[in-house]
Amino acid sequence: MDYVKGIFKNRPNRFIAEVEVDGNLEIAHVPNTGRCKELLVDDAIVWLKPSDNPKRKTKFSLYFVENKNVLVSLYSQQANSIVYDAIVDGKIKELVGYSTHQREKTVDNSRIDIYLADENEECYVEVKGVTLIVDGEARFPDAPTERGVKHLKELIKLKNEGNRCAVFFLIQHPAGKFFRPNWENDPVFSKTLNEAHANGVEVLVYRCDNQLDGITLIPESLDFDLTENLSDSVIDDE
């Protein structure tokens, strides 16, 4: 189904947005619970997918927003599928060679996004989609995330039990080419990420190429810095 072009007008709550489509004000589902306030600004161009389900309360879902002259993917759940498919296709060099590939694995009270295994080891991968750009750097999260902290602690536990573990940051804003945790917005997550890394949990950073006809992972890992940046400034909205 083709995308429909719209103009963002308002976000009454984190689940819906008011958008103008062909001169009419429509309600669209926002499949991203992050704040996205630097992206969903007045009159931003957005790209929507219409729904043919008559039982849905919203006629559209908001998939992309134009920012800094590029398409930014706001469908956060799609990050898991993109990373999983890239692993299966051998595009992520750090995660090649596994014979078992599984979407989601329940561990205690958590569900880890991707489970990999071969005859020698088990590997757990938690995926985080990143859309926030600060001073040219990709940052996560854009709002405090207790769930994200819980996942990191689960990875630490699994790693200490002898498994391989990784947290995978997929930058869904093409302008981001370097990653740093968002110390300013969520110091607890940032500290826990450092703790996880110190305990042997791997940090992997990749980014997407976003097009209306498809999203693909660029098979090139990016650099990151987990230390606190004391010179953090306001969000770059240019």
Residue pairs with C-beta under 8 A, 6 or more apart in sequence:
1 49
1 50
1 52
3 47
3 48
3 49
3 63
3 64
3 212
4 21
4 47
4 48
4 49
4 50
4 60
5 21
5 45
5 46
5 47
5 48
6 19
6 20
6 21
6 26
6 28
6 45
6 46
6 47
6 48
6 60
6 62
7 19
7 20
7 21
7 43
7 44
7 45
7 46
8 17
8 18
8 19
8 40
8 41
8 42
8 43
8 44
8 45
8 46
8 65
9 17
9 18
9 19
9 20
9 25
9 42
9 43
10 17
10 18
11 17
11 18
11 30
11 40
12 18
14 30
14 33
14 35
15 29
15 30
15 33
16 27
16 28
16 29
16 30
16 58
17 27
17 28
17 30
17 40
17 46
17 62
18 25
18 26
18 27
18 28
19 25
19 26
19 27
19 28
19 46
19 48
19 60
19 62
20 26
21 48
21 60
26 59
26 60
27 57
27 58
27 59
27 60
28 46
28 48
28 58
28 59
28 60
28 61
28 62
29 56
29 58
29 60
29 61
29 62
30 36
30 40
30 61
30 62
30 74
31 61
31 62
31 63
31 74
31 75
31 76
31 77
32 74
32 75
32 76
32 129
32 131
33 76
34 76
34 131
34 132
34 141
34 142
34 143
35 142
35 143
36 65
36 74
36 131
36 132
36 142
37 142
38 67
38 132
38 133
38 142
38 235
38 237
39 65
39 67
39 72
39 74
39 131
39 173
40 46
40 65
41 237
44 65
44 66
44 67
45 65
45 66
46 62
46 64
46 65
46 66
47 62
47 63
47 64
47 65
47 66
47 71
47 212
48 60
48 61
48 62
48 63
49 60
49 61
49 63
50 59
50 60
51 58
51 59
51 60
51 61
61 75
62 74
63 73
63 74
63 75
64 71
64 72
64 73
64 74
64 210
64 212
65 71
65 72
65 74
66 72
67 173
67 175
68 133
68 173
68 175
68 238
70 173
70 174
70 175
70 210
71 174
71 210
71 211
71 212
72 131
72 172
72 173
72 174
72 210
73 79
73 129
73 131
73 172
73 173
73 208
73 210
73 215
74 131
74 172
76 129
76 131
76 172
78 129
78 215
79 127
79 128
79 129
79 170
79 172
80 103
80 113
80 114
80 127
82 170
82 208
82 215
82 216
82 217
83 92
83 113
83 114
83 125
83 127
83 168
83 170
83 206
83 217
84 101
84 103
84 113
84 114
85 217
86 92
86 206
86 217
86 219
87 95
87 96
87 98
87 101
87 114
87 116
87 125
88 101
90 96
91 217
91 219
92 204
92 206
92 217
92 219
92 221
93 219
93 221
94 166
94 202
94 204
94 221
95 116
95 123
95 125
95 166
95 204
97 118
98 116
98 117
98 118
98 123
99 117
99 118
99 119
100 115
100 116
100 117
100 118
101 114
101 115
101 116
102 114
102 115
102 116
102 117
103 113
103 114
104 111
104 112
104 113
104 114
104 115
105 111
105 112
105 114
105 115
105 124
107 124
107 154
107 158
108 154
108 157
110 150
110 151
110 154
112 124
112 125
112 126
112 151
112 154
112 155
112 158
113 125
113 126
113 127
113 168
114 124
114 125
114 126
114 127
114 168
115 122
115 123
115 124
115 125
116 122
116 123
116 124
116 125
117 123
121 163
121 164
122 163
122 164
123 163
123 164
123 165
123 166
124 155
124 158
124 163
124 164
124 165
124 166
125 165
125 166
125 167
125 168
126 151
126 152
126 154
126 155
126 165
126 166
126 167
126 168
127 168
127 170
128 140
128 141
128 148
128 167
128 168
128 169
128 170
129 170
129 172
130 138
130 139
130 140
130 169
130 170
130 171
130 172
130 173
130 176
130 179
131 142
131 172
131 173
132 138
132 139
132 140
132 141
132 142
132 173
132 182
132 235
133 139
133 173
133 175
133 176
133 235
133 236
134 180
134 182
134 232
134 233
134 235
134 236
135 232
135 233
135 236
136 175
136 176
136 177
136 178
136 236
137 176
137 178
137 179
137 180
138 169
138 171
138 173
138 176
138 177
138 178
138 179
138 180
138 205
138 207
139 179
139 180
139 181
139 182
139 185
140 148
140 169
140 179
140 181
140 182
140 189
141 148
141 182
141 185
141 186
141 189
142 182
142 185
143 185
143 186
144 185
144 186
144 188
144 189
145 186
145 189
148 186
148 189
149 188
149 189
149 192
151 167
152 167
152 189
152 192
152 193
152 195
152 196
152 201
153 192
153 196
155 165
155 166
155 167
155 196
155 201
156 165
156 195
156 196
156 199
156 201
158 165
159 165
159 196
159 199
159 200
159 201
160 199
164 202
165 196
165 200
165 201
165 202
166 201
166 202
166 203
166 204
167 193
167 196
167 201
167 202
167 203
167 204
168 204
168 205
168 206
169 179
169 203
169 204
169 205
169 206
169 224
170 206
170 207
170 208
170 217
171 177
171 179
171 205
171 206
171 207
171 208
171 222
172 207
172 208
172 210
173 207
174 207
174 208
174 209
174 210
176 207
177 207
177 222
178 222
178 223
178 224
178 225
179 205
179 222
179 223
179 224
179 225
180 224
180 225
180 226
180 229
181 189
181 190
181 193
181 194
181 226
182 189
182 190
183 190
183 228
183 229
183 232
184 232
187 228
190 226
190 228
193 203
193 226
194 226
194 227
197 203
197 226
203 224
203 226
204 221
205 221
205 222
205 223
205 224
206 217
206 218
206 219
206 220
206 221
206 222
207 217
207 218
207 222
208 215
208 216
208 217
208 218
209 215
209 216
209 217
209 218
